[in-house]
Amino acid sequence: MANTILTPTAVTREALRILHQKLNFVGNVVREYDSSFAKSGAKIGDSLKIRLPNQYTVRTGATLNTQDTTESSVTLQVATQKGVDINFSSAELTMDLDDFSDRILEPAMSVLGANIENDALSMYKDVHNEISDVGASMAFMDVMNANKVLTDELAPYSQRTLLLHTQANVDLVDALKGLYNDQTKVGKNYREGRVASNFAGFSDIYENTMMPTHTVGTDDGTGDYQVNDAGTIAEGSTSITVDTGAGTWKVGDIFSFDSVNRVHPETKADTGKLARFTITEAAAASATTIKFKPALYSSGAKQNVSAMPANNAKLNKLESDASTAVGNAADYQISMGFHKDAFAFATADLVMPNGVDFAAREVMDGISMRIVRDYDINNDKFPCRIDVLYGYKAIRPELACRIGVN
């Protein structure tokens, strides 16, 4: 049977299909494709506004107490362009689609997908909840505790994903071998070497070779950094003045303040558990200001802590669930459980050039890709570029939980 010449649209769709299969993190988060990028005269710039759920307070008693609706949003900047540049000839376009996909598109999309996934996974540093089991291997209880955190933060029960570091996957499969398992799924643990889906509250479970290792600052976790404030911390603060300490802080380090507890997201009742925060800007030794998120709110609809940090309150680095300071642990592996709404990934349509040999742009499940091929008359070649323009943002990081193990 004669081969059919592949069209630009067919090639682009196949490339996009392969890329989509490679993205087990990006493929499980919100993907906000906005067609305004593609419309002449209607471009929205390089950023998207993503609206967050409105929050309200509850009245007690019969007296009316109206409150304004304050819309809040986060900005997701779509400014990263990555692509793969290759040469393929007209003769290669006469292959059937399967051959062309295996020889040309599969390796190209593998490397592009890995780089996009690696970028997006840097959002783990925005997550302030962590089940810290540093110094131990991944255990069943770590997964259960991460799922509990998502439930406590009111994450919907559906569309929860567990993403495992490759070593954590090995340790978890080994930990499960002596436990009761659904016989329809247990075989997958051994045939495929990974935990089956619909496990411990997570509907999808993947291992990912790009899962990061967190590099910690040198602060020893003993609380030598203390709040230096006389009671003027404003609602919504994301930085705090401190007495100088001896160690450093790295972006993504997690800490808590003495006597600053997390409150229930809806009732605002004190949970008795210390609220956690993640460092957003690296701080050198003897720093006088520490920057972090989420923002501090001790009252109102956005309240997330029981009280503002008191003067001389200690900053305790990375406490475990048993409230034992891990302190200056060695760098450790990150796995993560999250609900789809914790993160967003957005792509935008790149401009289609005129006067080229071969061009197409396609969108699949919120991801836009463009392929352009031209003819190089000087070298008798057909250079081709495959591009994705994208951005990412942790829009509701409370709906995610890191798991830190060795």
Secondary structure as GFF3:
##gff-version 3
##sequence-region A 1 406
A	DSSP	alpha_helix	8	22	.	.	.	ID=ss1
A	DSSP	three_ten_helix	26	28	.	.	.	ID=ss2
A	DSSP	beta_strand	30	31	.	.	.	ID=ss3
A	DSSP	three_ten_helix	35	38	.	.	.	ID=ss4
A	DSSP	beta_strand	47	51	.	.	.	ID=ss5
A	DSSP	beta_strand	73	77	.	.	.	ID=ss6
A	DSSP	beta_strand	80	87	.	.	.	ID=ss7
A	DSSP	three_ten_helix	92	94	.	.	.	ID=ss8
A	DSSP	alpha_helix	97	100	.	.	.	ID=ss9
A	DSSP	pi_helix	101	105	.	.	.	ID=ss10
A	DSSP	alpha_helix	106	120	.	.	.	ID=ss11
A	DSSP	three_ten_helix	121	126	.	.	.	ID=ss12
A	DSSP	beta_strand	130	132	.	.	.	ID=ss13
A	DSSP	alpha_helix	140	152	.	.	.	ID=ss14
A	DSSP	beta_strand	160	164	.	.	.	ID=ss15
A	DSSP	alpha_helix	166	176	.	.	.	ID=ss16
A	DSSP	alpha_helix	183	191	.	.	.	ID=ss17
A	DSSP	beta_strand	204	207	.	.	.	ID=ss18
A	DSSP	beta_strand	213	214	.	.	.	ID=ss19
A	DSSP	beta_strand	226	227	.	.	.	ID=ss20
A	DSSP	beta_strand	237	243	.	.	.	ID=ss21
A	DSSP	beta_strand	254	257	.	.	.	ID=ss22
A	DSSP	beta_strand	261	263	.	.	.	ID=ss23
A	DSSP	beta_strand	270	274	.	.	.	ID=ss24
A	DSSP	beta_strand	277	279	.	.	.	ID=ss25
A	DSSP	beta_strand	289	296	.	.	.	ID=ss26
A	DSSP	beta_strand	315	317	.	.	.	ID=ss27
A	DSSP	beta_strand	332	339	.	.	.	ID=ss28
A	DSSP	three_ten_helix	340	342	.	.	.	ID=ss29
A	DSSP	beta_strand	343	348	.	.	.	ID=ss30
A	DSSP	beta_strand	358	364	.	.	.	ID=ss31
A	DSSP	beta_strand	367	373	.	.	.	ID=ss32
A	DSSP	beta_strand	383	394	.	.	.	ID=ss33
A	DSSP	three_ten_helix	397	399	.	.	.	ID=ss34
A	DSSP	beta_strand	400	405	.	.	.	ID=ss35
###
